Each structure stands twice: as C-alpha cells, then as structure tokens.
Amino acid sequence: LWLCSCATASVTNPVNDYLGYSIFTMLCCCLPLGIAALVFSISTREANHVGDRMSAERSSRTARTLNHVALGLGIAGLILSIVYAVVVINAVRKY
C-alpha cells in the first residue's frame, strides 16, 4: 500500500526529464553529448516511474547540463563554420 501511494505521488509531480531537448541536441548540435544526455533523460524517466526522486533529480540535472553544453558547442560550431566560409569566400574573390 505504501509503494502505491509513493508511485502515485511521483507520477503527479515528476522531475523534468528533458527528453525532447536531448533528442534535439543529439540530432542537431553534438551527437556524442546528445546521446549521453538522452541516456540521462531516459534514466530520469525511469526514476520518475519507480518513484526515486533523488535519482531522478540527479539524472535530470546531468541531462540538462549535457544538453546546455551540447547546444553551446553546436552554436559555436555553426558560428565558426560561417566565419570560415566568409573568410574563404573573401580569399577566393581576391584572386
């Protein structure tokens, strides 16, 4: 009986698992960090399902951090690619 009430409490107020964010960063920003974030997102979801709030919060924080780093690397890579393309185009135009 106690397990049922605990599981019900965890389902009504689950910890954010950042699953959508993880999928986005995996596909669009940085594949290795996105995969790691996805693993922690799934771990958060499983901990929410079992009712282990401490584990869910720890996995959620790790997933969020990995997602932020992956997004930052993706944006930095995009900016560096644009700068590189502009430099190369300007160098080609001079010759």
C-alpha positions in Angstrom: 0.0 0.0 0.0 2.8 2.4 0.8 4.5 1.8 -2.6 1.3 2.6 -4.4 0.9 5.9 -2.7 4.6 6.7 -3.3 4.4 5.8 -7.0 1.2 7.9 -7.4 2.9 10.9 -5.8 5.9 10.6 -8.1 3.6 10.5 -11.2 1.6 13.6 -10.2 4.8 15.7 -9.7 7.5 14.2 -11.9 11.0 15.7 -12.4 11.6 17.1 -15.8 13.4 14.6 -18.0 14.5 17.0 -20.9 13.8 14.2 -23.4 12.8 16.5 -26.2 15.8 18.7 -25.6 18.1 15.7 -25.6 16.8 14.4 -28.9 17.2 17.9 -30.4 20.8 18.3 -29.2 21.6 14.7 -30.3 20.3 15.3 -33.9 21.2 19.0 -34.4 24.1 20.0 -32.2 26.5 17.5 -30.8 25.9 13.8 -31.3 28.1 12.4 -28.5 26.9 14.7 -25.8 23.3 14.4 -27.1 23.5 10.6 -26.7 24.8 11.0 -23.2 22.0 13.5 -22.4 19.5 11.1 -23.9 20.7 8.3 -21.6 20.4 10.5 -18.6 16.9 11.7 -19.7 15.8 8.1 -20.0 17.3 7.4 -16.6 15.3 10.3 -15.2 12.1 9.0 -16.7 12.7 5.5 -15.2 13.5 7.0 -11.8 10.3 9.0 -12.0 8.3 5.9 -12.9 9.8 4.0 -9.9 9.4 6.9 -7.5 13.1 7.5 -6.8 13.0 11.3 -6.7 16.7 11.8 -5.7 18.0 9.8 -8.5 15.5 11.5 -10.9 16.7 14.9 -9.8 20.4 14.0 -10.2 19.9 12.5 -13.7 17.7 15.5 -14.7 20.5 17.9 -13.7 23.1 15.9 -15.6 20.8 15.7 -18.7 20.2 19.5 -18.6 23.9 20.3 -18.2 24.9 18.0 -21.0 22.2 19.5 -23.2 23.3 23.0 -22.5 26.9 22.1 -23.3 25.9 20.3 -26.5 23.8 23.3 -27.6 26.7 25.7 -26.8 29.1 23.6 -28.9 26.6 23.4 -31.7 26.1 27.1 -31.8 29.9 27.7 -31.6 30.5 25.2 -34.4 27.9 27.0 -36.5 29.4 30.4 -35.9 32.9 29.1 -36.7 31.7 27.5 -39.9 30.1 30.7 -41.0 33.2 32.7 -40.2 35.3 30.2 -42.0 33.1 30.3 -45.1 33.1 34.1 -45.2 36.9 34.1 -44.9 37.3 31.5 -47.7 34.8 33.4 -50.0 36.7 36.7 -49.4 40.0 35.0 -50.1 38.7 33.4 -53.4 37.3 36.8 -54.5 40.7 38.5 -54.1 42.3 36.1 -56.6 
